[in-house]
Amino acid sequence: MVKLIHTLADHGDDVSCCAFSSTLLATCSLDKTIRLYSLSDFAELPHSPLKFHTYAVHCCSFSPSGHVLASCSTDGTTVLWSAHSGHTLTVLEQPGGSPVRVCCFSPDSTYLASGAADGSVVLWNAHSYKLYRCGSVKDSSLVACAFSPDGGLLVTGSSGGDLTVWDDRMRCLHSEKAHDLGITCCSFSSQPLSGGEHGLQLYRLASCGQDCEIKLWVVSFTRVLGFELKYRSTLSGHCAPVLACAFSHDGQMLASGSVDKSVIIYDIGTQSVLHTLTQHTRYVTTCAFAPNTLLLATGSMDKTVNIWQFDLETPCQAGSVSDQLKHFIEDWSEEDVSKWLRAQGLEDLVDIFRTNNIDGKELLHLTKESLAGDMKIESLGLRSKVLRSIDELRTRMESLSSGIPDEFICPITRELMKDPVIASDGYSYEREAMESWIHKKKRTSPMTNLALPSLVLTPNRTLKMAINRWLETHQK
C-alpha cells in the first residue's frame, strides 16, 4: 500500500522537477527557485530557496554523494550548489546560450551532462568544471538524459522522439525513434539484469513520451561486442502524454506522471498496475524515488510536491498482507492504541481508552453502543470519528483479503467503485453514493467531516480505467 504523508506547497509556479539525496529532497520550479527539504521532517532548510537563475528552472539533480546539487534553466546555465550550505560552486554556460532543459550526474560523480533546447548535449568535468565533450542531435530539443548504472553510457531523449546512446567519450553509438510525438523522460534501473556473460552488462531502461506510452528497453554493452538496445514491452494506463518516469532503487517498481493528472505505480516483474494516485489537480510533471527509503515524490503544475510512503511489503507479498495486518492490529498494546488515537487527532480520548484497557483486539470490536455506554464518550462527533477510523482499519483488511486495491474502494459504500468521481475534498467516491451523501448530509466531506468547498463532482476517468483493467485481469 502507499499513502500520502506530506504535501509541499512553497513554490509560486509549476513544479518542474524533484530529486532525492540520502538526506534531502530538492524541488525546482518555473518560479526560478530551487528548494531544499530535510527528509527527517520535510522542513525547508534555512538556506532555501536557492536563487540565481533569471528564468524558469527545469531540472535539478544531486551528485551521488549528495553533497552537490545541479540545476539548469531557460537562462542557458547549469549551476552547481553546495547542498549543505546553499553556496554557488560554479555556473556552467551552455555553448550557444540555449535554454538548458535537463542535467544529471554520472554514477561516479566524474561528469555532469546537460542537454539544451538547441539539441546540444555537453559533458562537463564535475571536479574541474571544465567542458569535457560535446554532442548534438538534429532538429530537436534535448529533453531527457540518464547515465547507465556503470557510467559507461549516456542516453538522451529528444522532442523529436529519438533515443540516442553515447559512450563515455560522447561518440554516438545508436539512435532510434522511440516515441512518435516526442520523448519527455528516460530512466535507468540501477539494478543490473541477470544473464550477462563474458563481461556483458544488461540494464533496463524506461522511456515515456507524448504518445501516452511508457516503453521498457534492455541495454547491453561490452567493449568487444559493442552496444545493443532492445525494445521489450509497453506499459499502458495513462490516457494522456506521460511526462515523467522513474525506477525505485531496487528496480521492482516504476512510477510515471502524466498530463491526465495521475501517477501510476507499476510492478516491473508482472508489468501490472500496483497503484493509481490521483491527488494532483493539474499535470504531473515529475516523479522520483528516494535512494534508501520507500518514499516517492511527485510534482505538478498545481505548484505542489506530494510525498508518498510505501509499506514494507513487496508486491509479491500482497496476498498475505490481510492476515498480517489483522494479527498486527490485534496484537496492539494499549500504548499502541494510544499512539493510533493521537495519529487520528483523537488525543483527548487517550485517557478514556487507557482507563477501559482498550488494546488492539478490543479496538476492532468497539461499537457505537460501547463507546456511549461503557466508555461514557458523550460527544457524538468524537464517537463518530472513532468509528470512522476503526471502519477504515476494517475496510483495509477487507479490501486486502478480497485482493481489491484499497484505492478502488469507495470510502462510503466500502465496495468496488463503478463510476468514480472526485469531490472537492480531493477524494474519490462512487457517484451515486456521493450524490446521496450530499443530499442527506449537506456540504460535509465523508473523509474529513469538513465543509465541502464545492458540490461539483468530476468524473475520475483515470481511476475508472484502472479499475476496468484490474477487473479484466482478475476475471480472466
C-alpha positions, 0 to 999 in steps of 0.5 A: 500500500502507499499513502500520502504523508506530506504535501509541499506547497512553497513554490509560486509556479509549476513544479518542474522537477524533484530529486532525492539525496540520502538526506534531502529532497530538492524541488525546482520550479518555473518560479526560478527557485530551487528548494531544499527539504530535510527528509527527517521532517520535510522542513525547508532548510534555512538556506532555501530557496536557492536563487540565481537563475533569471528564468524558469528552472527545469531540472535539478539533480544531486551528485551521488554523494549528495553533497552537490546539487545541479540545476539548469534553466531557460537562462542557458546555465547549469549551476552547481550548489553546495547542498549543505550550505546553499553556496554557488560552486560554479555556473556552467554556460551552455555553448550557444546560450540555449535554454538548458532543459535537463542535467544529471550526474554520472554514477561516479560523480566524474561528469555532469551532462546537460542537454539544451533546447538547441539539441546540444548535449555537453559533458562537463568535468564535475571536479574541474568544471571544465567542458569535457565533450560535446554532442548534438542531435538534429532538429530537436530539443534535448529533453531527457538524459540518464547515465547507465548504472556503470557510467559507461553510457549516456542516453538522451531523449529528444522532442523529436522522439529519438533515443540516442546512446553515447559512450563515455567519450560522447561518440554516438553509438545508436539512435532510434525513434522511440516515441512518435510525438516526442520523448519527455523522460528516460530512466535507468534501473540501477539494478543490473539484469541477470544473464550477462556473460563474458563481461556483458552488462544488461540494464533496463531502461524506461522511456515515456513520451507524448504518445501516452506510452511508457516503453521498457528497453534492455541495454547491453554493452561490452567493449568487444561486442559493442552496444545493443538496445532492445525494445521489450514491452509497453506499459499502458494506463495513462490516457494522456502524454506521460511526462515523467518516469522513474525506477525505485532503487531496487528496480521492482517498481516504476512510477510515471506522471502524466498530463491526465493528472495521475501517477501510476505505480507499476510492478516491473516483474508482472508489468501490472498496475500496483497503484493509481494516485490521483491527488494532483489537480493539474499535470504531473510533471515529475516523479522520483524515488528516494535512494534508501527509503520507500518514499516517492515524490511527485510534482505538478503544475498545481505548484505542489510536491506530494510525498508518498510512503510505501509499506514494507511489503513487496508486491509479491507479498500482497496476498498475505498482507490481510492476515498480517495486518489483522494479527498486527492490529490485534496484537496492539498494546494499549500504548499502541492504541494510544499512539493510533488515537493521537495519529487520528487527532483523537488525543483527548480520548487517550485517557478514556481508552487507557482507563477501559484497557482498550488494546488492539483486539478490543479496538476492532470490536468497539461499537457505537453502543460501547463507546456511549455506554461503557466508555461514557464518550458523550460527544457524538462527533468524537464517537463518530470519528472513532468509528470512522477510523476503526471502519477504515482499519476494517475496510483495509483488511477487507479490501486486502483479503478480497485482493481489491486495491484499497484505492478502488474502494469507495470510502462510503459504500466500502465496495468496488467503485463503478463510476468514480468521481472526485469531490472537492475534498480531493477524494474519490467516491462512487457517484451515486453514493456521493450524490446521496451523501450530499443530499442527506448530509449537506456540504460535509466531506465523508473523509474529513467531516469538513465543509465541502468547498464545492458540490461539483463532482468530476468524473475520475476517468483515470481511476475508472480505467484502472479499475476496468483493467484490474477487473479484466485481469482478475476475471480472466 
